[in-house]
């Protein structure tokens, strides 16, 4: 008889192999990465450009360019684009990030060929109409003003500037005047430079046939060959600012705390072990910060520690929102947990729990071909070896408490951390 009082045994994840991607060089210089899985008759097409914040010539140009792609082309209005996508039961979006901008299409496999001309039109023929640009600016400003009433937004914004510096693309704070000053001509110019198909990385995954590949090559491999992306406007290094920053929000009843520092890039020798260390600190619900600051002290509903890897720099951030009166007490407890990792070795049972959590979560994140493709994209954009995820499992398994303590002594000193608090004066 099954004894439900006894937990089932945990089986370690021995290894992992991502599906092999077929990589084709298109006539215009773009690369097409294909991952096949016919479990469901759906596909995802992503066209990724070097058109994120890192590449923009002035603040907010990348944001506006990406968000305007669906606002009309030479042959379709914004309404016609939306209606055509809806007719096929598809989804078409364009997002911009710190490094890249991505046009994403989800659709049923049988509709891919019919939707490719629309995708090409959106990417290559947007007209950036002035009226729609002004409406987008108005909506964006309204959203930012609402967000800036929240201490969590203000703390995260200031933390980015403190960690990377005000002139580094990752640390630039949204400026309303400079945002308003962006013209349609500036957006068109940036699109012409950054959204050349020849410099794109194209990812096609799902229920794919050779005919689909040929359609992609014929449709998206057109145009002049591109040797490289447009000129990089920024090639400096992040310069962290003052170790303590405070953003006043006098009406708020709570404070938002962000503590962290610059962090090694994912491909470094200690990278996988550092992930284990951060998980122990604050990377899951049973972490030390959660047990101390939420469960024991009751200062917050939630607290986390996470690593934010980007192509040109990475940071560690510890974040939480607390009652304003508990701000300093919460910071003291965060410092206490940082020092404890430096001074004491992690007990074997706690470390094993974290390892099991990390490997189980990793396996769960590979359950669909879209998630597998996302992992593969990280290898491409962060310039990681194909063995990165196999090495991850091996190093997580092999990392011991002594090594983690030495890493904590090197990277988790409270004195090395930048602290940002947004909230009222207490």
BELGISUL-V994393 format. One record per pair of residues at least 24 apart in sequence whose ideal C-beta (glycine too) atoms are under 8 Angstrom apart, sorted by sequence separation. I is the first residue (numbers start at 1). J is the second residue. D is the distance in whole Angstrom. If there is no record, write none. Layout:
BEGIN
i = <I & I>
j = <J & J>
d = <D & D>
END
This chain:
BEGIN
i = <70 & 197 & 238 & 281 & 282 & 299 & 69 & 90 & 197 & 198 & 88 & 92 & 197 & 198 & 67 & 88 & 92 & 196 & 198 & 199 & 278 & 293 & 299 & 362 & 66 & 94 & 198 & 278 & 66 & 67 & 197 & 199 & 278 & 289 & 293 & 297 & 66 & 85 & 92 & 144 & 196 & 199 & 299 & 300 & 362 & 65 & 84 & 199 & 289 & 299 & 362 & 144 & 275 & 297 & 63 & 85 & 196 & 274 & 297 & 62 & 69 & 84 & 196 & 299 & 359 & 66 & 141 & 194 & 65 & 194 & 282 & 297 & 81 & 193 & 281 & 293 & 359 & 141 & 278 & 358 & 359 & 62 & 140 & 141 & 293 & 81 & 292 & 293 & 355 & 76 & 137 & 355 & 53 & 137 & 266 & 52 & 53 & 54 & 55 & 263 & 265 & 292 & 355 & 51 & 52 & 53 & 54 & 76 & 137 & 289 & 292 & 52 & 53 & 75 & 52 & 74 & 52 & 73 & 265 & 266 & 289 & 50 & 51 & 52 & 73 & 265 & 288 & 351 & 50 & 51 & 75 & 264 & 351 & 49 & 74 & 133 & 262 & 263 & 48 & 49 & 70 & 73 & 262 & 263 & 288 & 48 & 49 & 69 & 73 & 74 & 262 & 263 & 288 & 348 & 351 & 48 & 49 & 69 & 72 & 73 & 78 & 130 & 133 & 261 & 262 & 347 & 47 & 48 & 71 & 72 & 129 & 260 & 261 & 282 & 346 & 46 & 47 & 72 & 128 & 260 & 281 & 345 & 46 & 69 & 71 & 72 & 260 & 281 & 345 & 46 & 68 & 71 & 259 & 260 & 346 & 45 & 46 & 128 & 258 & 259 & 345 & 346 & 44 & 45 & 68 & 72 & 128 & 258 & 259 & 281 & 345 & 44 & 71 & 257 & 258 & 280 & 344 & 44 & 45 & 71 & 257 & 43 & 65 & 128 & 256 & 257 & 341 & 342 & 42 & 43 & 68 & 256 & 257 & 277 & 341 & 42 & 43 & 68 & 71 & 126 & 169 & 256 & 257 & 42 & 43 & 168 & 255 & 280 & 342 & 41 & 42 & 45 & 171 & 254 & 255 & 286 & 341 & 342 & 41 & 68 & 168 & 170 & 254 & 255 & 41 & 43 & 64 & 67 & 167 & 168 & 254 & 255 & 309 & 168 & 253 & 254 & 257 & 280 & 284 & 311 & 338 & 342 & 98 & 124 & 168 & 253 & 255 & 280 & 283 & 286 & 311 & 341 & 342 & 47 & 64 & 98 & 123 & 167 & 252 & 255 & 259 & 64 & 67 & 124 & 165 & 257 & 284 & 309 & 45 & 123 & 164 & 165 & 257 & 280 & 338 & 163 & 164 & 165 & 166 & 238 & 259 & 276 & 279 & 338 & 339 & 47 & 164 & 165 & 237 & 338 & 63 & 163 & 257 & 162 & 163 & 276 & 279 & 162 & 276 & 279 & 335 & 338 & 161 & 162 & 334 & 276 & 162 & 275 & 159 & 158 & 331 & 158 & 331 & 155 & 101 & 154 & 101 & 327 & 154 & 316 & 151 & 327 & 109 & 163 & 109 & 113 & 151 & 163 & 164 & 328 & 109 & 113 & 116 & 120 & 124 & 159 & 163 & 324 & 327 & 109 & 112 & 116 & 119 & 120 & 149 & 156 & 158 & 324 & 119 & 151 & 155 & 159 & 325 & 113 & 117 & 154 & 155 & 156 & 324 & 109 & 112 & 116 & 151 & 155 & 116 & 151 & 152 & 151 & 150 & 266 & 56 & 59 & 60 & 54 & 59 & 60 & 267 & 53 & 54 & 59 & 266 & 267 & 53 & 265 & 267 & 275 & 60 & 64 & 266 & 267 & 53 & 59 & 60 & 68 & 272 & 58 & 59 & 272 & 276 & 61 & 267 & 275 & 60 & 65 & 266 & 273 & 64 & 272 & 273 & 276 & 58 & 272 & 280 & 61 & 65 & 61 & 65 & 273 & 272 & 277 & 58 & 62 & 276 & 57 & 61 & 65 & 65 & 273 & 277 & 273 & 277 & 281 & 62 & 57 & 274 & 56 & 273 & 277 & 277 & 270 & 274 & 51 & 55 & 170 & 170 & 51 & 169 & 170 & 50 & 51 & 49 & 168 & 49 & 49 & 264 & 263 & 50 & 164 & 47 & 49 & 261 & 49 & 164 & 48 & 163 & 47 & 48 & 47 & 48 & 47 & 48 & 261 & 46 & 261 & 45 & 46 & 260 & 261 & 45 & 46 & 159 & 259 & 260 & 44 & 45 & 259 & 44 & 259 & 43 & 44 & 258 & 259 & 43 & 44 & 257 & 258 & 43 & 156 & 206 & 257 & 258 & 42 & 43 & 155 & 205 & 206 & 257 & 42 & 43 & 205 & 256 & 40 & 41 & 255 & 256 & 30 & 40 & 152 & 205 & 255 & 256 & 30 & 33 & 35 & 37 & 39 & 205 & 255 & 28 & 29 & 30 & 31 & 33 & 35 & 36 & 37 & 38 & 43 & 152 & 254 & 255 & 28 & 29 & 30 & 31 & 32 & 33 & 34 & 35 & 36 & 37 & 151 & 203 & 252 & 30 & 31 & 33 & 34 & 35 & 36 & 45 & 252 & 253 & 255 & 26 & 30 & 32 & 36 & 252 & 35 & 47 & 203 & 245 & 247 & 249 & 251 & 34 & 55 & 203 & 243 & 244 & 245 & 246 & 247 & 248 & 249 & 250 & 55 & 243 & 244 & 245 & 246 & 247 & 248 & 249 & 250 & 26 & 57 & 242 & 243 & 244 & 245 & 246 & 247 & 248 & 55 & 56 & 241 & 248 & 54 & 55 & 240 & 34 & 50 & 201 & 50 & 54 & 201 & 32 & 32 & 32 & 32 & 24 & 32 & 27 & 30 & 26 & 30 & 24 & 28 & 26 & 27 & 28 & 26 & 27 & 28 & 28 & 29 & 30 & 28 & 29 & 27 & 28 & 29 & 99 & 98 & 99 & 98 & 99 & 163 & 162 & 54 & 54 & 162 & 159 & 159 & 158 & 158 & 155 & 155 & 155 & 154 & 152 & 151 & 151 & 100 & 99 & 44 & 46 & 44 & 48 & 39 & 37 & 46 & 37 & 36 & 48 & 35 & 37 & 35 & 35 & 33 & 35 & 33 & 12 & 10 & 13 & 16 & 12 & 13 & 16 & 33 & 18 & 13 & 13 & 16 & 19 & 19 & 18 & 21 & 18 & 18 & 18 & 16 & 17 & 16 & 15 & 16 & 15 & 14 & 13 & 12>
j = <94 & 221 & 262 & 305 & 306 & 323 & 94 & 115 & 222 & 223 & 114 & 118 & 223 & 224 & 94 & 115 & 119 & 223 & 225 & 226 & 305 & 320 & 326 & 389 & 94 & 122 & 226 & 306 & 95 & 96 & 226 & 228 & 307 & 318 & 322 & 326 & 96 & 115 & 122 & 174 & 226 & 229 & 329 & 330 & 392 & 96 & 115 & 230 & 320 & 330 & 393 & 176 & 307 & 329 & 96 & 118 & 229 & 307 & 330 & 96 & 103 & 118 & 230 & 333 & 393 & 101 & 176 & 229 & 101 & 230 & 318 & 333 & 118 & 230 & 318 & 330 & 396 & 179 & 316 & 396 & 397 & 101 & 179 & 180 & 333 & 122 & 333 & 334 & 396 & 118 & 179 & 397 & 96 & 180 & 309 & 96 & 97 & 98 & 99 & 307 & 309 & 336 & 399 & 96 & 97 & 98 & 99 & 121 & 182 & 334 & 337 & 98 & 99 & 121 & 99 & 121 & 100 & 121 & 313 & 314 & 337 & 99 & 100 & 101 & 122 & 314 & 337 & 400 & 100 & 101 & 125 & 314 & 401 & 100 & 125 & 184 & 313 & 314 & 100 & 101 & 122 & 125 & 314 & 315 & 340 & 101 & 102 & 122 & 126 & 127 & 315 & 316 & 341 & 401 & 404 & 102 & 103 & 123 & 126 & 127 & 132 & 184 & 187 & 315 & 316 & 401 & 102 & 103 & 126 & 127 & 184 & 315 & 316 & 337 & 401 & 102 & 103 & 128 & 184 & 316 & 337 & 401 & 103 & 126 & 128 & 129 & 317 & 338 & 402 & 104 & 126 & 129 & 317 & 318 & 404 & 104 & 105 & 187 & 317 & 318 & 404 & 405 & 104 & 105 & 128 & 132 & 188 & 318 & 319 & 341 & 405 & 105 & 132 & 318 & 319 & 341 & 405 & 106 & 107 & 133 & 319 & 106 & 128 & 191 & 319 & 320 & 404 & 405 & 106 & 107 & 132 & 320 & 321 & 341 & 405 & 107 & 108 & 133 & 136 & 191 & 234 & 321 & 322 & 108 & 109 & 234 & 321 & 346 & 408 & 108 & 109 & 112 & 238 & 321 & 322 & 353 & 408 & 409 & 109 & 136 & 236 & 238 & 322 & 323 & 110 & 112 & 133 & 136 & 236 & 237 & 323 & 324 & 378 & 238 & 323 & 324 & 327 & 350 & 354 & 381 & 408 & 412 & 169 & 195 & 239 & 324 & 326 & 351 & 354 & 357 & 382 & 412 & 413 & 119 & 136 & 170 & 195 & 239 & 324 & 327 & 331 & 137 & 140 & 197 & 238 & 330 & 357 & 382 & 119 & 197 & 238 & 239 & 331 & 354 & 412 & 238 & 239 & 240 & 241 & 313 & 334 & 351 & 354 & 413 & 414 & 123 & 240 & 241 & 313 & 414 & 140 & 240 & 334 & 240 & 241 & 354 & 357 & 241 & 355 & 358 & 414 & 417 & 241 & 242 & 414 & 358 & 245 & 358 & 245 & 245 & 419 & 247 & 421 & 247 & 194 & 247 & 195 & 421 & 249 & 411 & 247 & 423 & 206 & 260 & 207 & 211 & 249 & 261 & 262 & 426 & 208 & 212 & 215 & 219 & 223 & 258 & 262 & 423 & 426 & 209 & 212 & 216 & 219 & 220 & 249 & 256 & 258 & 424 & 220 & 252 & 256 & 260 & 426 & 215 & 219 & 256 & 257 & 258 & 426 & 212 & 215 & 219 & 254 & 258 & 220 & 255 & 256 & 256 & 256 & 378 & 169 & 172 & 174 & 169 & 174 & 175 & 382 & 169 & 170 & 175 & 382 & 383 & 170 & 382 & 384 & 392 & 178 & 182 & 384 & 385 & 172 & 178 & 179 & 187 & 391 & 178 & 179 & 392 & 396 & 182 & 388 & 396 & 182 & 187 & 388 & 395 & 187 & 395 & 396 & 399 & 182 & 396 & 404 & 186 & 190 & 187 & 191 & 399 & 399 & 404 & 186 & 190 & 404 & 186 & 190 & 194 & 195 & 403 & 407 & 404 & 408 & 412 & 194 & 190 & 407 & 190 & 407 & 411 & 412 & 407 & 411 & 190 & 194 & 310 & 312 & 194 & 312 & 313 & 194 & 195 & 194 & 313 & 195 & 196 & 411 & 411 & 199 & 313 & 197 & 199 & 411 & 200 & 315 & 200 & 315 & 200 & 201 & 201 & 202 & 202 & 203 & 416 & 202 & 417 & 202 & 203 & 417 & 418 & 203 & 204 & 317 & 417 & 418 & 203 & 204 & 418 & 204 & 419 & 204 & 205 & 419 & 420 & 205 & 206 & 419 & 420 & 206 & 319 & 369 & 420 & 421 & 206 & 207 & 319 & 369 & 370 & 421 & 207 & 208 & 370 & 421 & 206 & 207 & 421 & 422 & 197 & 207 & 319 & 372 & 422 & 423 & 198 & 201 & 203 & 205 & 207 & 373 & 423 & 197 & 198 & 199 & 200 & 202 & 204 & 205 & 206 & 207 & 212 & 321 & 423 & 424 & 198 & 199 & 200 & 201 & 202 & 203 & 204 & 205 & 206 & 207 & 321 & 373 & 422 & 201 & 202 & 204 & 205 & 206 & 207 & 216 & 423 & 424 & 426 & 198 & 202 & 204 & 208 & 424 & 208 & 220 & 376 & 418 & 420 & 422 & 424 & 208 & 229 & 377 & 417 & 418 & 419 & 420 & 421 & 422 & 423 & 424 & 230 & 418 & 419 & 420 & 421 & 422 & 423 & 424 & 425 & 202 & 233 & 418 & 419 & 420 & 421 & 422 & 423 & 424 & 232 & 233 & 418 & 425 & 232 & 233 & 418 & 213 & 229 & 380 & 230 & 234 & 381 & 213 & 216 & 217 & 220 & 213 & 221 & 217 & 220 & 217 & 221 & 217 & 221 & 220 & 221 & 222 & 221 & 222 & 223 & 224 & 225 & 226 & 225 & 226 & 225 & 226 & 227 & 310 & 310 & 311 & 311 & 312 & 418 & 418 & 311 & 312 & 420 & 418 & 420 & 420 & 422 & 420 & 421 & 422 & 422 & 422 & 422 & 423 & 381 & 381 & 370 & 373 & 373 & 377 & 369 & 368 & 377 & 369 & 369 & 381 & 369 & 372 & 372 & 373 & 373 & 376 & 376 & 356 & 356 & 359 & 362 & 359 & 360 & 363 & 380 & 366 & 362 & 363 & 366 & 369 & 372 & 372 & 376 & 375 & 376 & 389 & 389 & 390 & 390 & 390 & 393 & 393 & 393 & 393 & 397>
d = <6 & 8 & 6 & 5 & 8 & 7 & 5 & 6 & 7 & 6 & 7 & 7 & 5 & 7 & 7 & 6 & 7 & 7 & 6 & 5 & 5 & 7 & 5 & 8 & 5 & 8 & 3 & 7 & 6 & 8 & 8 & 7 & 6 & 7 & 8 & 8 & 4 & 8 & 7 & 6 & 5 & 5 & 7 & 7 & 7 & 7 & 8 & 8 & 8 & 5 & 7 & 8 & 7 & 7 & 6 & 7 & 8 & 7 & 8 & 5 & 7 & 6 & 8 & 7 & 6 & 5 & 6 & 7 & 7 & 6 & 6 & 6 & 7 & 4 & 8 & 6 & 6 & 7 & 7 & 6 & 8 & 7 & 7 & 8 & 5 & 7 & 5 & 7 & 6 & 7 & 7 & 7 & 7 & 7 & 5 & 6 & 7 & 6 & 8 & 6 & 7 & 8 & 8 & 7 & 5 & 5 & 5 & 6 & 8 & 7 & 6 & 5 & 7 & 6 & 4 & 8 & 5 & 5 & 8 & 7 & 6 & 7 & 7 & 6 & 6 & 5 & 5 & 8 & 6 & 4 & 7 & 7 & 6 & 6 & 5 & 5 & 7 & 5 & 5 & 5 & 6 & 4 & 7 & 5 & 7 & 7 & 8 & 5 & 5 & 6 & 6 & 4 & 8 & 7 & 8 & 5 & 8 & 7 & 7 & 6 & 7 & 5 & 7 & 7 & 8 & 8 & 7 & 8 & 7 & 6 & 8 & 6 & 6 & 8 & 5 & 5 & 5 & 8 & 5 & 5 & 6 & 4 & 7 & 5 & 7 & 5 & 4 & 7 & 6 & 5 & 6 & 6 & 7 & 6 & 6 & 7 & 8 & 5 & 6 & 4 & 8 & 7 & 7 & 4 & 5 & 7 & 5 & 7 & 8 & 6 & 5 & 7 & 4 & 8 & 5 & 7 & 8 & 5 & 8 & 8 & 7 & 8 & 8 & 7 & 7 & 5 & 8 & 7 & 7 & 6 & 7 & 7 & 8 & 7 & 7 & 7 & 8 & 6 & 7 & 7 & 6 & 5 & 7 & 6 & 5 & 7 & 7 & 6 & 5 & 6 & 6 & 7 & 7 & 5 & 6 & 7 & 4 & 5 & 5 & 6 & 7 & 7 & 6 & 8 & 7 & 5 & 7 & 6 & 7 & 8 & 6 & 5 & 8 & 5 & 7 & 6 & 7 & 7 & 7 & 6 & 8 & 6 & 7 & 8 & 7 & 6 & 8 & 7 & 8 & 8 & 6 & 6 & 7 & 7 & 7 & 6 & 6 & 8 & 7 & 4 & 7 & 7 & 8 & 7 & 6 & 6 & 6 & 6 & 7 & 7 & 4 & 4 & 6 & 5 & 5 & 7 & 8 & 7 & 7 & 5 & 6 & 8 & 5 & 7 & 7 & 6 & 7 & 6 & 8 & 5 & 8 & 6 & 8 & 7 & 8 & 6 & 7 & 5 & 7 & 6 & 4 & 8 & 7 & 7 & 8 & 7 & 5 & 7 & 8 & 5 & 7 & 5 & 8 & 7 & 7 & 5 & 8 & 6 & 6 & 8 & 8 & 7 & 7 & 6 & 4 & 8 & 5 & 7 & 8 & 8 & 8 & 7 & 6 & 5 & 8 & 4 & 6 & 5 & 6 & 8 & 6 & 7 & 8 & 7 & 8 & 8 & 8 & 5 & 8 & 5 & 4 & 7 & 6 & 5 & 7 & 7 & 7 & 6 & 5 & 8 & 7 & 5 & 6 & 5 & 8 & 6 & 5 & 4 & 8 & 8 & 8 & 5 & 7 & 5 & 7 & 8 & 7 & 5 & 8 & 6 & 6 & 7 & 7 & 7 & 5 & 8 & 7 & 6 & 6 & 8 & 7 & 5 & 5 & 6 & 7 & 7 & 7 & 5 & 6 & 6 & 7 & 7 & 5 & 5 & 8 & 6 & 5 & 4 & 8 & 5 & 7 & 6 & 7 & 6 & 5 & 6 & 5 & 5 & 7 & 5 & 7 & 7 & 6 & 8 & 5 & 7 & 8 & 6 & 5 & 6 & 6 & 7 & 8 & 7 & 6 & 7 & 6 & 8 & 7 & 6 & 7 & 7 & 6 & 6 & 8 & 4 & 8 & 6 & 6 & 6 & 6 & 8 & 5 & 8 & 8 & 7 & 6 & 6 & 8 & 7 & 8 & 5 & 8 & 6 & 5 & 5 & 5 & 8 & 7 & 5 & 7 & 6 & 7 & 5 & 7 & 4 & 6 & 6 & 7 & 8 & 6 & 5 & 6 & 8 & 5 & 7 & 8 & 5 & 7 & 5 & 8 & 8 & 7 & 6 & 7 & 4 & 4 & 7 & 6 & 7 & 8 & 5 & 6 & 8 & 5 & 7 & 6 & 6 & 6 & 6 & 7 & 7 & 5 & 5 & 5 & 6 & 7 & 8 & 7 & 7 & 6 & 6 & 7 & 8 & 7 & 8 & 4 & 3 & 6 & 4 & 7 & 8 & 7 & 8 & 8 & 6 & 5 & 7 & 6 & 6 & 7 & 4 & 7 & 5 & 6 & 5 & 5 & 5 & 4 & 8 & 7 & 7 & 6 & 8 & 7 & 7 & 7 & 7 & 8 & 8 & 8 & 5 & 8 & 8 & 8 & 6 & 6 & 5 & 5 & 8 & 7 & 8 & 8 & 7 & 6 & 7 & 6 & 7 & 6 & 8 & 8 & 7 & 8 & 7 & 8 & 5 & 5 & 7 & 6 & 5 & 5 & 5 & 4 & 8 & 6 & 7 & 8 & 6 & 8 & 7 & 8 & 8 & 8 & 8 & 7 & 7 & 7 & 8 & 7 & 8 & 7 & 6 & 6 & 4 & 6 & 7 & 7 & 8 & 7 & 6 & 7 & 8 & 7 & 8 & 8 & 7 & 6 & 6 & 7 & 5 & 7 & 5 & 6 & 3 & 7 & 5 & 7 & 5 & 8 & 5 & 5 & 7 & 6 & 7 & 6 & 5 & 4 & 8 & 7 & 6 & 5 & 7 & 6 & 6 & 7 & 4 & 5 & 7 & 5 & 7 & 4 & 4 & 8 & 4 & 5 & 7 & 7 & 5 & 8 & 7 & 8 & 7 & 8 & 8 & 4 & 8 & 8 & 6 & 8 & 6 & 5 & 8 & 7 & 7 & 8 & 5 & 4 & 7 & 7 & 7 & 7 & 7 & 8 & 7 & 5 & 7 & 7 & 6 & 6 & 6 & 6 & 6 & 6 & 6 & 7 & 6 & 6 & 6 & 6 & 8 & 6 & 7>
END
